[in-house]
């Protein structure tokens, strides 16, 4: 799975959970909280993305993710394992 596939899936789920966000304006350096996502929204976005990509990531691995680009990179690396 390539990085672009992960990026598209993350943006799709952000749009589903946060419909007021224009996904075309999302940049890798953006943080979900900056887009208006509360803790429940963030969990839902990540859960939907993991399900959509058929991946499993432990919660402690997500703890170091600082922005959307970091999330995409982590999920891309997991997909390569």
GUZAGU-505505 format. One record per atom (N, C-alpha, C, O): x, y, z; residue number from 1. Coordinates in pm, 1 decimal. Example, Ala and Ser with C-alpha at 12.3 -4.5 7.8 and 13.67 -1.06 7.14 Angstrom:
// GUZAGU-505505
1319.0,-569.0,780.0,1
1230.0,-450.0,780.0,1
1320.0,-330.0,780.0,1
1423.6,-331.9,846.5,1
1285.0,-225.0,708.0,2
1367.0,-106.0,714.0,2
1290.0,3.0,787.0,2
1340.9,113.8,803.9,2
END
This chain:
// GUZAGU-505505
85.2,-117.0,0.0,1
0.0,0.0,0.0,1
90.2,123.7,0.0,1
186.3,132.3,76.4,1
57.1,218.5,-86.8,2
142.2,337.2,-94.1,2
91.7,448.1,-1.2,2
-20.1,443.1,50.1,2
176.3,546.2,18.2,3
148.4,656.6,110.2,3
23.5,734.4,66.1,3
-55.1,778.7,149.7,3
6.2,750.4,-64.3,4
-108.8,825.2,-116.2,4
-240.7,757.3,-79.7,4
-338.4,825.3,-48.6,4
-244.5,626.1,-82.9,5
-364.8,551.6,-44.0,5
-399.9,581.1,101.6,5
-516.5,601.4,135.5,5
-298.6,583.1,186.7,6
-320.2,612.5,327.9,6
-369.4,755.7,343.7,6
-464.1,780.6,418.2,6
-306.4,849.7,274.6,7
-343.3,991.1,281.1,7
-490.3,1011.1,241.1,7
-564.0,1083.3,308.3,7
-531.9,947.3,132.3,8
-669.5,959.1,84.1,8
-767.4,902.1,187.4,8
-873.0,960.7,211.7,8
-733.2,789.6,247.4,9
-820.6,727.5,348.0,9
-832.8,816.0,471.7,9
-942.1,831.2,526.2,9
-723.8,873.4,515.5,10
-728.0,962.6,632.1,10
-816.7,1083.4,601.5,10
-902.3,1119.1,682.4,10
-797.2,1146.1,486.5,11
-877.7,1262.6,450.6,11
-1025.6,1225.9,437.2,11
-1112.3,1303.1,478.3,11
-1054.9,1110.5,380.8,12
-1194.1,1066.0,366.4,12
-1261.2,1056.3,502.4,12
-1376.1,1097.4,518.8,12
-1189.6,1002.1,599.5,13
-1247.0,984.6,732.6,13
-1254.4,1115.6,810.3,13
-1344.3,1133.9,892.4,13
-1161.9,1205.7,785.5,14
-1173.0,1339.3,845.3,14
-1300.2,1405.9,793.3,14
-1374.8,1466.4,870.4,14
-1324.8,1395.1,663.7,15
-1444.4,1455.4,604.1,15
-1571.7,1394.5,661.5,15
-1671.4,1464.2,680.5,15
-1568.3,1264.9,689.1,16
-1687.1,1198.6,744.3,16
-1715.1,1243.9,887.0,16
-1830.1,1268.7,923.2,16
-1611.1,1254.7,967.3,17
-1628.6,1289.1,1108.6,17
-1640.1,1440.3,1128.7,17
-1711.5,1486.3,1217.8,17
-1570.0,1516.6,1046.3,18
-1570.3,1663.3,1057.9,18
-1617.4,1724.5,925.6,18
-1536.2,1778.2,850.3,18
-1746.5,1716.9,897.0,19
-1796.5,1760.6,765.5,19
-1772.9,1909.2,734.9,19
-1779.4,1948.8,618.5,19
-1746.0,1990.8,834.6,20
-1721.9,2133.3,809.6,20
-1580.5,2160.6,757.9,20
-1551.6,2271.6,713.3,20
-1492.1,2060.5,763.5,21
-1353.4,2077.5,719.6,21
-1343.9,2055.3,569.3,21
-1395.5,1956.5,517.0,21
-1277.6,2147.8,500.0,22
-1251.2,2132.3,357.4,22
-1125.8,2045.8,343.3,22
-1014.4,2093.2,365.2,22
-1144.5,1919.9,306.9,23
-1031.5,1826.0,303.8,23
-926.7,1863.6,199.7,23
-811.7,1821.0,210.2,23
-964.1,1942.1,100.2,24
-866.7,1984.3,-0.6,24
-764.1,2080.9,57.1,24
-658.4,2102.0,-2.4,24
-794.6,2139.5,172.5,25
-703.5,2234.5,235.2,25
-619.5,2172.3,347.1,25
-537.3,2240.6,408.2,25
-640.0,2042.9,374.1,26
-563.9,1976.2,480.3,26
-419.8,1956.3,435.0,26
-392.7,1910.8,323.9,26
-328.3,1992.0,525.0,27
-185.8,1974.8,497.9,27
-127.4,1874.4,598.0,27
-181.3,1858.6,707.6,27
-19.2,1807.3,562.2,28
40.3,1708.6,652.7,28
76.8,1765.0,789.8,28
73.6,1691.6,888.6,28
110.7,1891.4,798.2,29
149.2,1950.6,925.6,29
31.9,1988.1,1015.2,29
51.3,2026.5,1130.6,29
-89.5,1977.1,962.3,30
-208.0,2008.7,1042.8,30
-228.5,1904.5,1151.4,30
-192.4,1787.8,1135.8,30
-286.9,1948.9,1260.8,31
-321.5,1857.8,1370.7,31
-473.4,1845.6,1373.3,31
-544.7,1942.1,1345.4,31
-522.3,1726.8,1406.9,32
-667.1,1705.0,1410.6,32
-735.5,1801.9,1505.4,32
-844.3,1851.2,1475.2,32
-674.5,1829.7,1618.1,33
-734.0,1922.4,1714.7,33
-746.5,2062.5,1654.1,33
-841.9,2134.2,1684.2,33
-651.1,2102.0,1569.2,34
-657.2,2231.8,1502.5,34
-773.0,2238.1,1402.7,34
-823.9,2346.0,1372.2,34
-813.6,2122.2,1352.6,35
-925.8,2115.5,1258.6,35
-1060.2,2111.3,1330.7,35
-1165.6,2110.1,1267.1,35
-1055.7,2109.0,1464.4,36
-1178.1,2109.2,1542.7,36
-1218.4,1973.7,1598.0,36
-1329.1,1958.6,1649.6,36
-1130.2,1874.9,1588.1,37
-1161.6,1740.4,1636.6,37
-1138.3,1730.8,1787.2,37
-1029.9,1761.4,1836.8,37
-1242.5,1687.5,1859.0,38
-1224.5,1661.0,2001.9,38
-1168.7,1519.5,2017.2,38
-1142.6,1452.3,1917.3,38
-1150.6,1474.8,2138.2,39
-1087.9,1344.0,2160.3,39
-1170.5,1229.7,2100.7,39
-1113.8,1134.5,2047.1,39
-1301.5,1237.6,2109.3,40
-1387.7,1133.0,2051.9,40
-1376.1,1133.8,1899.6,40
-1367.8,1028.0,1837.3,40
-1375.5,1253.0,1839.8,41
-1359.7,1264.9,1694.7,41
-1227.6,1204.2,1648.6,41
-1222.7,1133.0,1548.3,41
-1121.1,1232.8,1722.4,42
-989.0,1181.3,1684.2,42
-986.3,1029.2,1688.0,42
-931.6,965.1,1598.3,42
-1045.2,971.9,1791.9,43
-1050.5,825.8,1801.0,43
-1131.9,769.2,1685.9,43
-1094.0,668.1,1626.7,43
-1243.0,833.2,1653.8,44
-1327.5,784.4,1544.8,44
-1255.2,792.3,1410.6,44
-1263.2,698.7,1331.0,44
-1185.4,901.3,1384.6,45
-1110.2,915.9,1259.2,45
-1004.5,806.6,1248.9,45
-990.5,743.2,1144.3,45
-931.5,784.8,1355.1,46
-826.0,682.7,1353.2,46
-885.8,543.6,1339.3,46
-834.2,462.2,1262.8,46
-993.6,514.6,1411.6,47
-1056.7,383.0,1404.2,47
-1110.2,355.8,1264.2,47
-1088.7,247.6,1209.5,47
-1179.1,452.2,1206.2,48
-1231.2,434.9,1070.3,48
-1117.6,413.6,970.4,48
-1128.5,332.1,878.8,48
-1009.4,487.1,989.1,49
-895.1,474.1,898.1,49
-830.1,336.8,911.1,49
-798.3,273.5,810.4,49
-810.1,290.6,1033.7,50
-751.7,157.8,1054.0,50
-839.3,49.8,992.8,50
-789.3,-43.2,929.5,50
-970.8,62.2,1011.8,51
-1063.5,-35.8,953.0,51
-1059.2,-28.9,801.0,51
-1056.6,-132.2,734.1,51
-1058.4,92.1,746.3,52
-1056.7,109.3,601.2,52
-930.9,55.1,535.9,52
-933.9,8.0,422.2,52
-820.6,62.2,608.4,53
-692.4,13.1,555.7,53
-662.0,-128.9,601.7,53
-561.1,-187.6,562.9,53
-750.2,-182.9,684.4,54
-732.4,-317.4,739.3,54
-598.0,-329.6,812.3,54
-520.1,-421.8,788.2,54
-574.0,-233.9,901.8,55
-450.2,-230.0,980.3,55
-481.4,-239.1,1128.5,55
-592.3,-208.7,1172.4,55
-381.6,-281.5,1204.7,56
-391.2,-282.1,1350.4,56
-269.1,-208.0,1404.2,56
-155.0,-242.0,1373.0,56
-296.0,-105.8,1486.0,57
-189.2,-28.1,1547.7,57
-220.7,-18.5,1696.1,57
-333.9,11.3,1734.0,57
-123.3,-43.1,1778.3,58
-142.7,-32.9,1923.5,58
-149.3,113.5,1964.6,58
-83.9,199.4,1905.5,58
-228.9,139.7,2066.3,59
-250.4,277.1,2112.6,59
-119.5,348.0,2146.8,59
-104.0,466.4,2116.7,59
-26.5,278.2,2208.5,60
99.2,344.4,2246.9,60
179.6,388.4,2125.2,60
259.1,482.0,2134.4,60
160.2,322.2,2011.1,61
230.9,362.7,1890.0,61
175.9,494.4,1835.9,61
247.9,570.0,1770.6,61
50.9,521.1,1862.5,62
-11.3,644.8,1816.0,62
24.6,763.8,1904.5,62
8.6,878.7,1863.5,62
72.2,737.3,2023.4,63
99.6,843.5,2120.3,63
202.1,944.1,2069.1,63
193.7,1062.0,2103.6,63
296.2,902.2,1989.7,64
399.9,992.1,1941.2,64
363.9,1069.2,1815.1,64
443.2,1150.4,1767.4,64
246.1,1044.8,1761.2,65
204.8,1111.3,1637.9,65
166.4,1256.0,1669.1,65
80.7,1281.8,1753.6,65
230.5,1349.1,1600.0,66
208.1,1490.7,1629.5,66
113.5,1559.6,1532.6,66
52.0,1660.4,1567.4,66
100.8,1506.1,1410.3,67
16.0,1571.6,1311.2,67
-35.1,1468.4,1210.4,67
-3.8,1349.7,1219.7,67
-113.2,1515.5,1115.2,68
-174.2,1425.0,1018.0,68
-68.0,1356.4,932.9,68
-80.9,1238.3,900.8,68
35.6,1428.8,896.7,69
145.0,1368.3,820.1,69
211.9,1256.4,898.1,69
248.4,1153.8,840.7,69
228.2,1275.1,1028.2,70
286.2,1170.7,1112.9,70
197.4,1049.1,1120.7,70
246.2,936.1,1123.1,70
66.2,1071.2,1124.7,71
-28.9,959.8,1125.0,71
-20.1,882.4,994.2,71
-16.4,759.4,994.3,71
-16.7,954.1,883.9,72
-5.5,889.3,753.2,72
123.2,807.9,745.2,72
122.4,694.7,696.9,72
232.7,864.9,792.0,73
361.5,794.3,786.6,73
359.2,668.0,872.4,73
406.1,562.9,828.8,73
305.0,677.5,993.8,74
296.0,561.0,1081.4,74
212.4,451.0,1016.1,74
252.9,334.8,1014.6,74
96.9,487.3,962.7,75
8.9,387.2,901.5,75
71.7,328.5,775.4,75
56.6,209.7,747.2,75
141.1,411.3,700.9,76
210.5,360.1,581.7,76
316.8,258.7,621.5,76
328.0,153.2,559.1,76
394.6,289.2,724.0,77
497.0,196.2,770.7,77
434.1,65.9,820.3,77
487.3,-42.2,795.2,77
321.5,75.9,890.1,78
251.9,-45.0,939.4,78
203.6,-128.9,822.4,78
207.5,-251.8,827.9,78
158.5,-63.8,717.6,79
109.0,-136.3,600.8,79
221.7,-212.0,530.7,79
197.6,-313.6,465.5,79
343.3,-162.8,544.3,80
458.1,-227.7,479.4,80
510.1,-346.6,560.2,80
584.5,-429.1,507.1,80
472.5,-356.3,686.0,81
522.4,-464.9,772.2,81
458.6,-596.9,736.3,81
488.6,-699.0,798.3,81
END
